[in-house]
Amino acid sequence: MNILSFDIEEWYVEKAYQGGRNEKYAEFDQILNIILDLLDEVKTKATFFCVGKMAVEFPHVIRKIAERGHEIGCHSDKHLWLTKLTREEAIEDTYSAVSSLEECIGKKVISYRAPAFSIGEHNKWAFEILSQCGIKRDASVFPAVRDFGGFAAFEHKMPTLITYNGCVLKEFPVSTIKLLGGEVAYSGGGYFRFFPLSFIRKQMKKQSYSMTYFHIGDLIPEMNRVLTRDEYEDYFKESGNLLNRYKRHIKTNLGKKDALNKLIQLIRNEEFIDLAEADERTDWSKAQKMIL
């Protein structure tokens, strides 16, 4: 069971932090159209986790995706890391995002992914907030150590019923493998751009479950510039020293040149489903359970 998902925030981030350049919007539109046309061609549906502000400021993007038959999930309201928010701020952010997306597409939004997989051991109270906002399916758990998030204590690598403070969610964690003594992802983000396609496909064939995740910005071949200190601190909410900025520069540009072609080949050669169908295919009576 290979799940295809995309995180959609680029238009909003461009407007909020980079000045709203029309040429960047055109680039994002072009990549999105390539993906949507390809998915139509191979008769595949995906889940698109969208930032709530996209539904307010770029509703045509959200509606275009929904009108092609893809599931719209929630990816927070303003793409702020949940690890950087108080409980009260997270409630406001999640409620606003879900409401905006539902109003935009005219249907319930019940799937969620936190920005940067930013739900972990220290803010697992976020699962209760998701449940209170009508979320039934979550894909925020990254069961390894990572920047801004990660839930290394999460025990399972398959769809799992998680319970927190009496609230139950269907969790679809990121897929990881053992490599060099640690847990490493392979099917999305910088990991997808780093590993050869042959390696990724081999791992997917070995597993009965794989969760993928992609960003429009990662599929544009041009290199991103190094952020200024102010730009970095405004967006990442941490010190914009030279080391942090160059580490982020390397990570965001690694493997971008061939990423779109690699993704096209992957989608053409593997079978994928969206999160909604994965939910239907999962026998939850036999699924692993975890009380947090």
C-alpha positions in Angstrom: 0.0 0.0 0.0 1.8 3.1 -1.3 0.2 6.4 -0.3 0.8 9.5 -2.4 0.7 12.9 -0.7 1.7 16.5 -1.3 2.1 19.4 1.2 0.8 22.6 -0.4 2.0 25.9 1.1 4.3 27.5 -1.5 2.0 30.2 -2.8 1.2 31.4 0.8 4.8 31.3 1.9 5.9 33.2 -1.1 3.3 36.0 -0.4 3.9 36.1 3.3 7.7 36.0 3.3 9.1 36.7 -0.1 7.1 39.5 -1.5 4.6 37.7 -3.7 6.5 37.5 -7.0 4.3 36.7 -9.9 7.0 34.6 -11.6 7.2 32.3 -8.6 3.4 31.8 -8.6 3.7 30.9 -12.3 6.4 28.3 -11.5 4.3 26.8 -8.7 1.2 26.7 -11.0 3.3 25.0 -13.8 4.6 22.2 -11.5 1.1 21.6 -10.0 -0.4 21.3 -13.4 2.2 18.8 -14.5 1.4 16.7 -11.4 -2.3 16.9 -11.8 -2.1 16.0 -15.5 0.1 13.1 -14.7 -2.2 11.8 -12.0 -5.1 12.0 -14.5 -3.1 10.1 -17.0 -2.2 7.3 -14.7 -5.7 7.4 -13.0 -4.2 7.9 -9.5 -5.6 10.0 -6.6 -3.4 11.7 -4.0 -4.0 13.5 -0.8 -2.9 17.2 -0.8 -2.4 18.6 2.6 -3.0 22.3 2.2 -2.4 25.3 4.4 -5.6 27.0 5.5 -4.4 30.5 4.3 -4.2 29.0 0.8 -7.9 28.6 0.9 -8.4 32.3 1.7 -5.7 33.9 -0.4 -5.3 31.4 -3.3 -8.7 29.5 -3.3 -8.3 28.8 -7.0 -5.3 26.5 -6.3 -7.3 24.5 -3.7 -10.4 24.2 -5.8 -8.3 23.1 -8.9 -6.9 20.2 -6.9 -10.3 19.3 -5.4 -12.1 19.5 -8.8 -9.6 16.9 -10.2 -10.9 14.4 -7.5 -8.1 14.6 -5.0 -8.5 14.6 -1.2 -7.9 17.9 0.5 -6.2 17.6 3.9 -5.1 20.2 6.3 -1.5 21.3 6.8 -2.1 24.0 9.5 -3.3 27.5 8.9 0.0 29.5 8.4 2.6 26.7 8.1 3.8 27.3 11.7 5.6 24.5 13.5 3.4 23.1 16.2 6.5 22.8 18.4 6.7 26.6 18.3 3.0 27.1 19.3 1.3 27.1 22.7 -1.7 24.9 23.1 -4.1 27.9 22.7 -2.3 29.0 19.6 -2.5 25.5 18.1 -6.2 25.4 18.8 -6.8 28.7 17.0 -4.5 27.7 14.1 -6.1 24.3 13.5 -9.7 25.5 13.8 -9.1 28.4 11.4 -7.3 26.2 8.9 -10.0 23.4 8.8 -12.8 26.0 8.6 -11.2 27.9 5.7 -10.5 24.7 3.7 -14.0 23.3 4.3 -15.6 26.6 3.2 -13.4 26.7 0.1 -14.2 23.2 -1.2 -17.6 22.7 0.4 -16.9 19.4 2.1 -15.5 18.1 5.4 -11.7 18.0 5.9 -10.7 15.0 8.1 -7.0 14.4 7.2 -4.1 16.4 8.7 -0.4 16.7 8.5 1.6 19.1 10.8 4.2 21.3 9.1 7.7 19.7 9.4 6.0 16.7 11.1 6.1 18.9 14.2 4.1 16.6 16.6 6.2 14.6 19.0 6.6 13.4 22.5 6.6 16.9 24.0 3.5 18.2 22.3 1.4 15.1 21.8 -1.5 17.1 23.2 -1.9 18.3 19.6 -3.6 15.0 18.8 -6.5 16.0 21.1 -6.8 19.3 19.3 -7.0 17.6 16.0 -9.7 15.3 17.2 -11.7 18.3 18.6 -11.4 20.0 15.2 -13.0 17.0 13.4 -9.8 15.4 12.2 -10.0 11.6 11.9 -6.8 10.7 10.0 -3.4 12.0 10.8 -0.1 11.8 8.9 2.1 13.9 11.2 4.3 11.3 12.9 7.9 11.0 11.8 9.1 8.1 13.9 12.7 9.2 14.1 14.8 12.2 15.1 14.6 15.2 12.7 14.8 19.0 12.7 11.7 20.8 14.1 9.8 17.6 14.8 10.2 13.9 14.9 8.6 11.3 17.3 11.5 8.8 17.9 9.5 7.1 20.7 6.7 6.2 18.3 6.7 2.4 18.2 5.0 1.4 14.9 5.7 1.7 11.2 2.2 0.8 10.0 -1.1 2.5 10.2 -1.9 2.7 13.9 -4.9 3.6 16.1 -3.5 6.2 18.6 -5.3 7.3 21.7 -4.5 10.5 23.7 -6.7 11.6 26.6 -9.6 9.6 25.3 -9.3 10.9 21.7 -8.7 8.3 19.0 -7.0 9.0 15.6 -6.0 6.9 12.7 -2.3 7.5 12.4 -0.4 7.0 9.1 3.3 7.5 10.0 6.1 8.4 7.6 7.9 5.2 6.4 11.5 4.7 7.7 14.2 2.1 7.4 17.2 1.1 9.4 20.3 2.6 8.0 23.7 3.1 9.6 22.3 2.4 13.0 19.4 4.8 12.8 15.9 5.2 11.5 15.9 7.1 8.2 13.0 8.1 5.8 13.3 7.4 2.1 10.1 8.3 0.4 9.7 12.1 0.6 11.3 15.5 1.1 15.1 15.7 1.1 15.4 12.0 1.5 13.6 11.4 -1.8 15.9 13.9 -3.5 19.0 12.3 -2.0 18.5 8.6 -2.5 18.6 7.1 -6.0 15.2 6.2 -7.5 16.3 2.5 -7.7 16.9 2.5 -4.0 13.6 4.1 -3.2 11.6 1.7 -5.4 13.5 -1.2 -3.9 12.5 -0.1 -0.3 8.9 0.4 -1.4 8.7 -3.1 -2.8 10.0 -4.5 0.4 7.4 -2.8 2.5 3.7 -3.5 2.7 3.1 0.2 3.6 4.9 3.3 2.3 3.9 6.9 3.0 5.3 9.5 0.5 5.3 13.3 0.9 6.4 15.9 -1.7 6.5 19.7 -2.0 6.0 21.7 -5.1 9.0 23.9 -4.3 11.3 20.8 -4.1 10.4 20.0 -7.7 11.6 23.3 -9.2 15.1 22.7 -10.5 16.5 26.2 -9.8 18.6 26.5 -6.6 17.2 28.6 -3.8 19.4 31.4 -2.5 20.8 31.6 1.1 18.3 33.3 3.3 19.3 36.5 5.2 19.4 36.3 9.0 16.1 38.2 9.2 14.4 36.0 6.6 15.5 32.8 8.4 14.5 34.0 11.8 11.2 35.3 10.7 10.3 31.9 9.1 12.0 29.3 11.2 11.7 31.1 14.6 15.2 30.2 15.6 18.7 31.7 15.4 19.7 32.8 11.9 23.4 32.3 12.5 25.5 31.5 9.4 25.7 27.7 10.3 21.9 27.3 10.5 21.3 29.2 7.3 23.9 27.3 5.3 22.7 23.9 6.7 19.2 24.8 5.6 20.4 26.0 2.2 22.2 22.7 1.5 19.2 20.7 2.7 16.6 22.5 0.6 18.7 22.4 -2.6 20.0 18.9 -2.4 18.9 16.9 -5.5 16.5 19.5 -6.8 17.7 19.3 -10.4 16.3 15.9 -11.1 13.6 15.7 -8.5 10.6 16.3 -10.8 11.7 13.7 -13.4 12.4 11.3 -10.6 8.9 11.8 -9.2 7.3 11.4 -12.6 9.1 8.1 -13.1 8.0 6.9 -9.6 4.4 7.7 -10.2 4.4 6.1 -13.7 6.0 2.9 -12.4 4.4 2.3 -9.0 0.8 2.0 -7.8 -0.4 4.7 -5.4 -3.6 5.5 -3.5 -4.7 8.5 -1.4 -5.1 8.6 2.3 -8.9 8.1 2.1 -8.5 4.8 0.2 -5.7 3.7 2.5 -8.1 4.2 5.4 -10.7 2.1 3.6 -8.2 -0.7 2.9 -6.9 -0.9 6.5 -8.6 -3.4 8.7 -8.6 -1.3 11.8 -9.9 -4.1 14.0 -6.5 -5.7 13.5 -4.4 -2.6 13.4 -1.7 -1.8 15.9 -2.8 0.4 18.9 -0.8 2.9 20.9 -1.9 4.9 24.0 0.1 8.1 24.2 
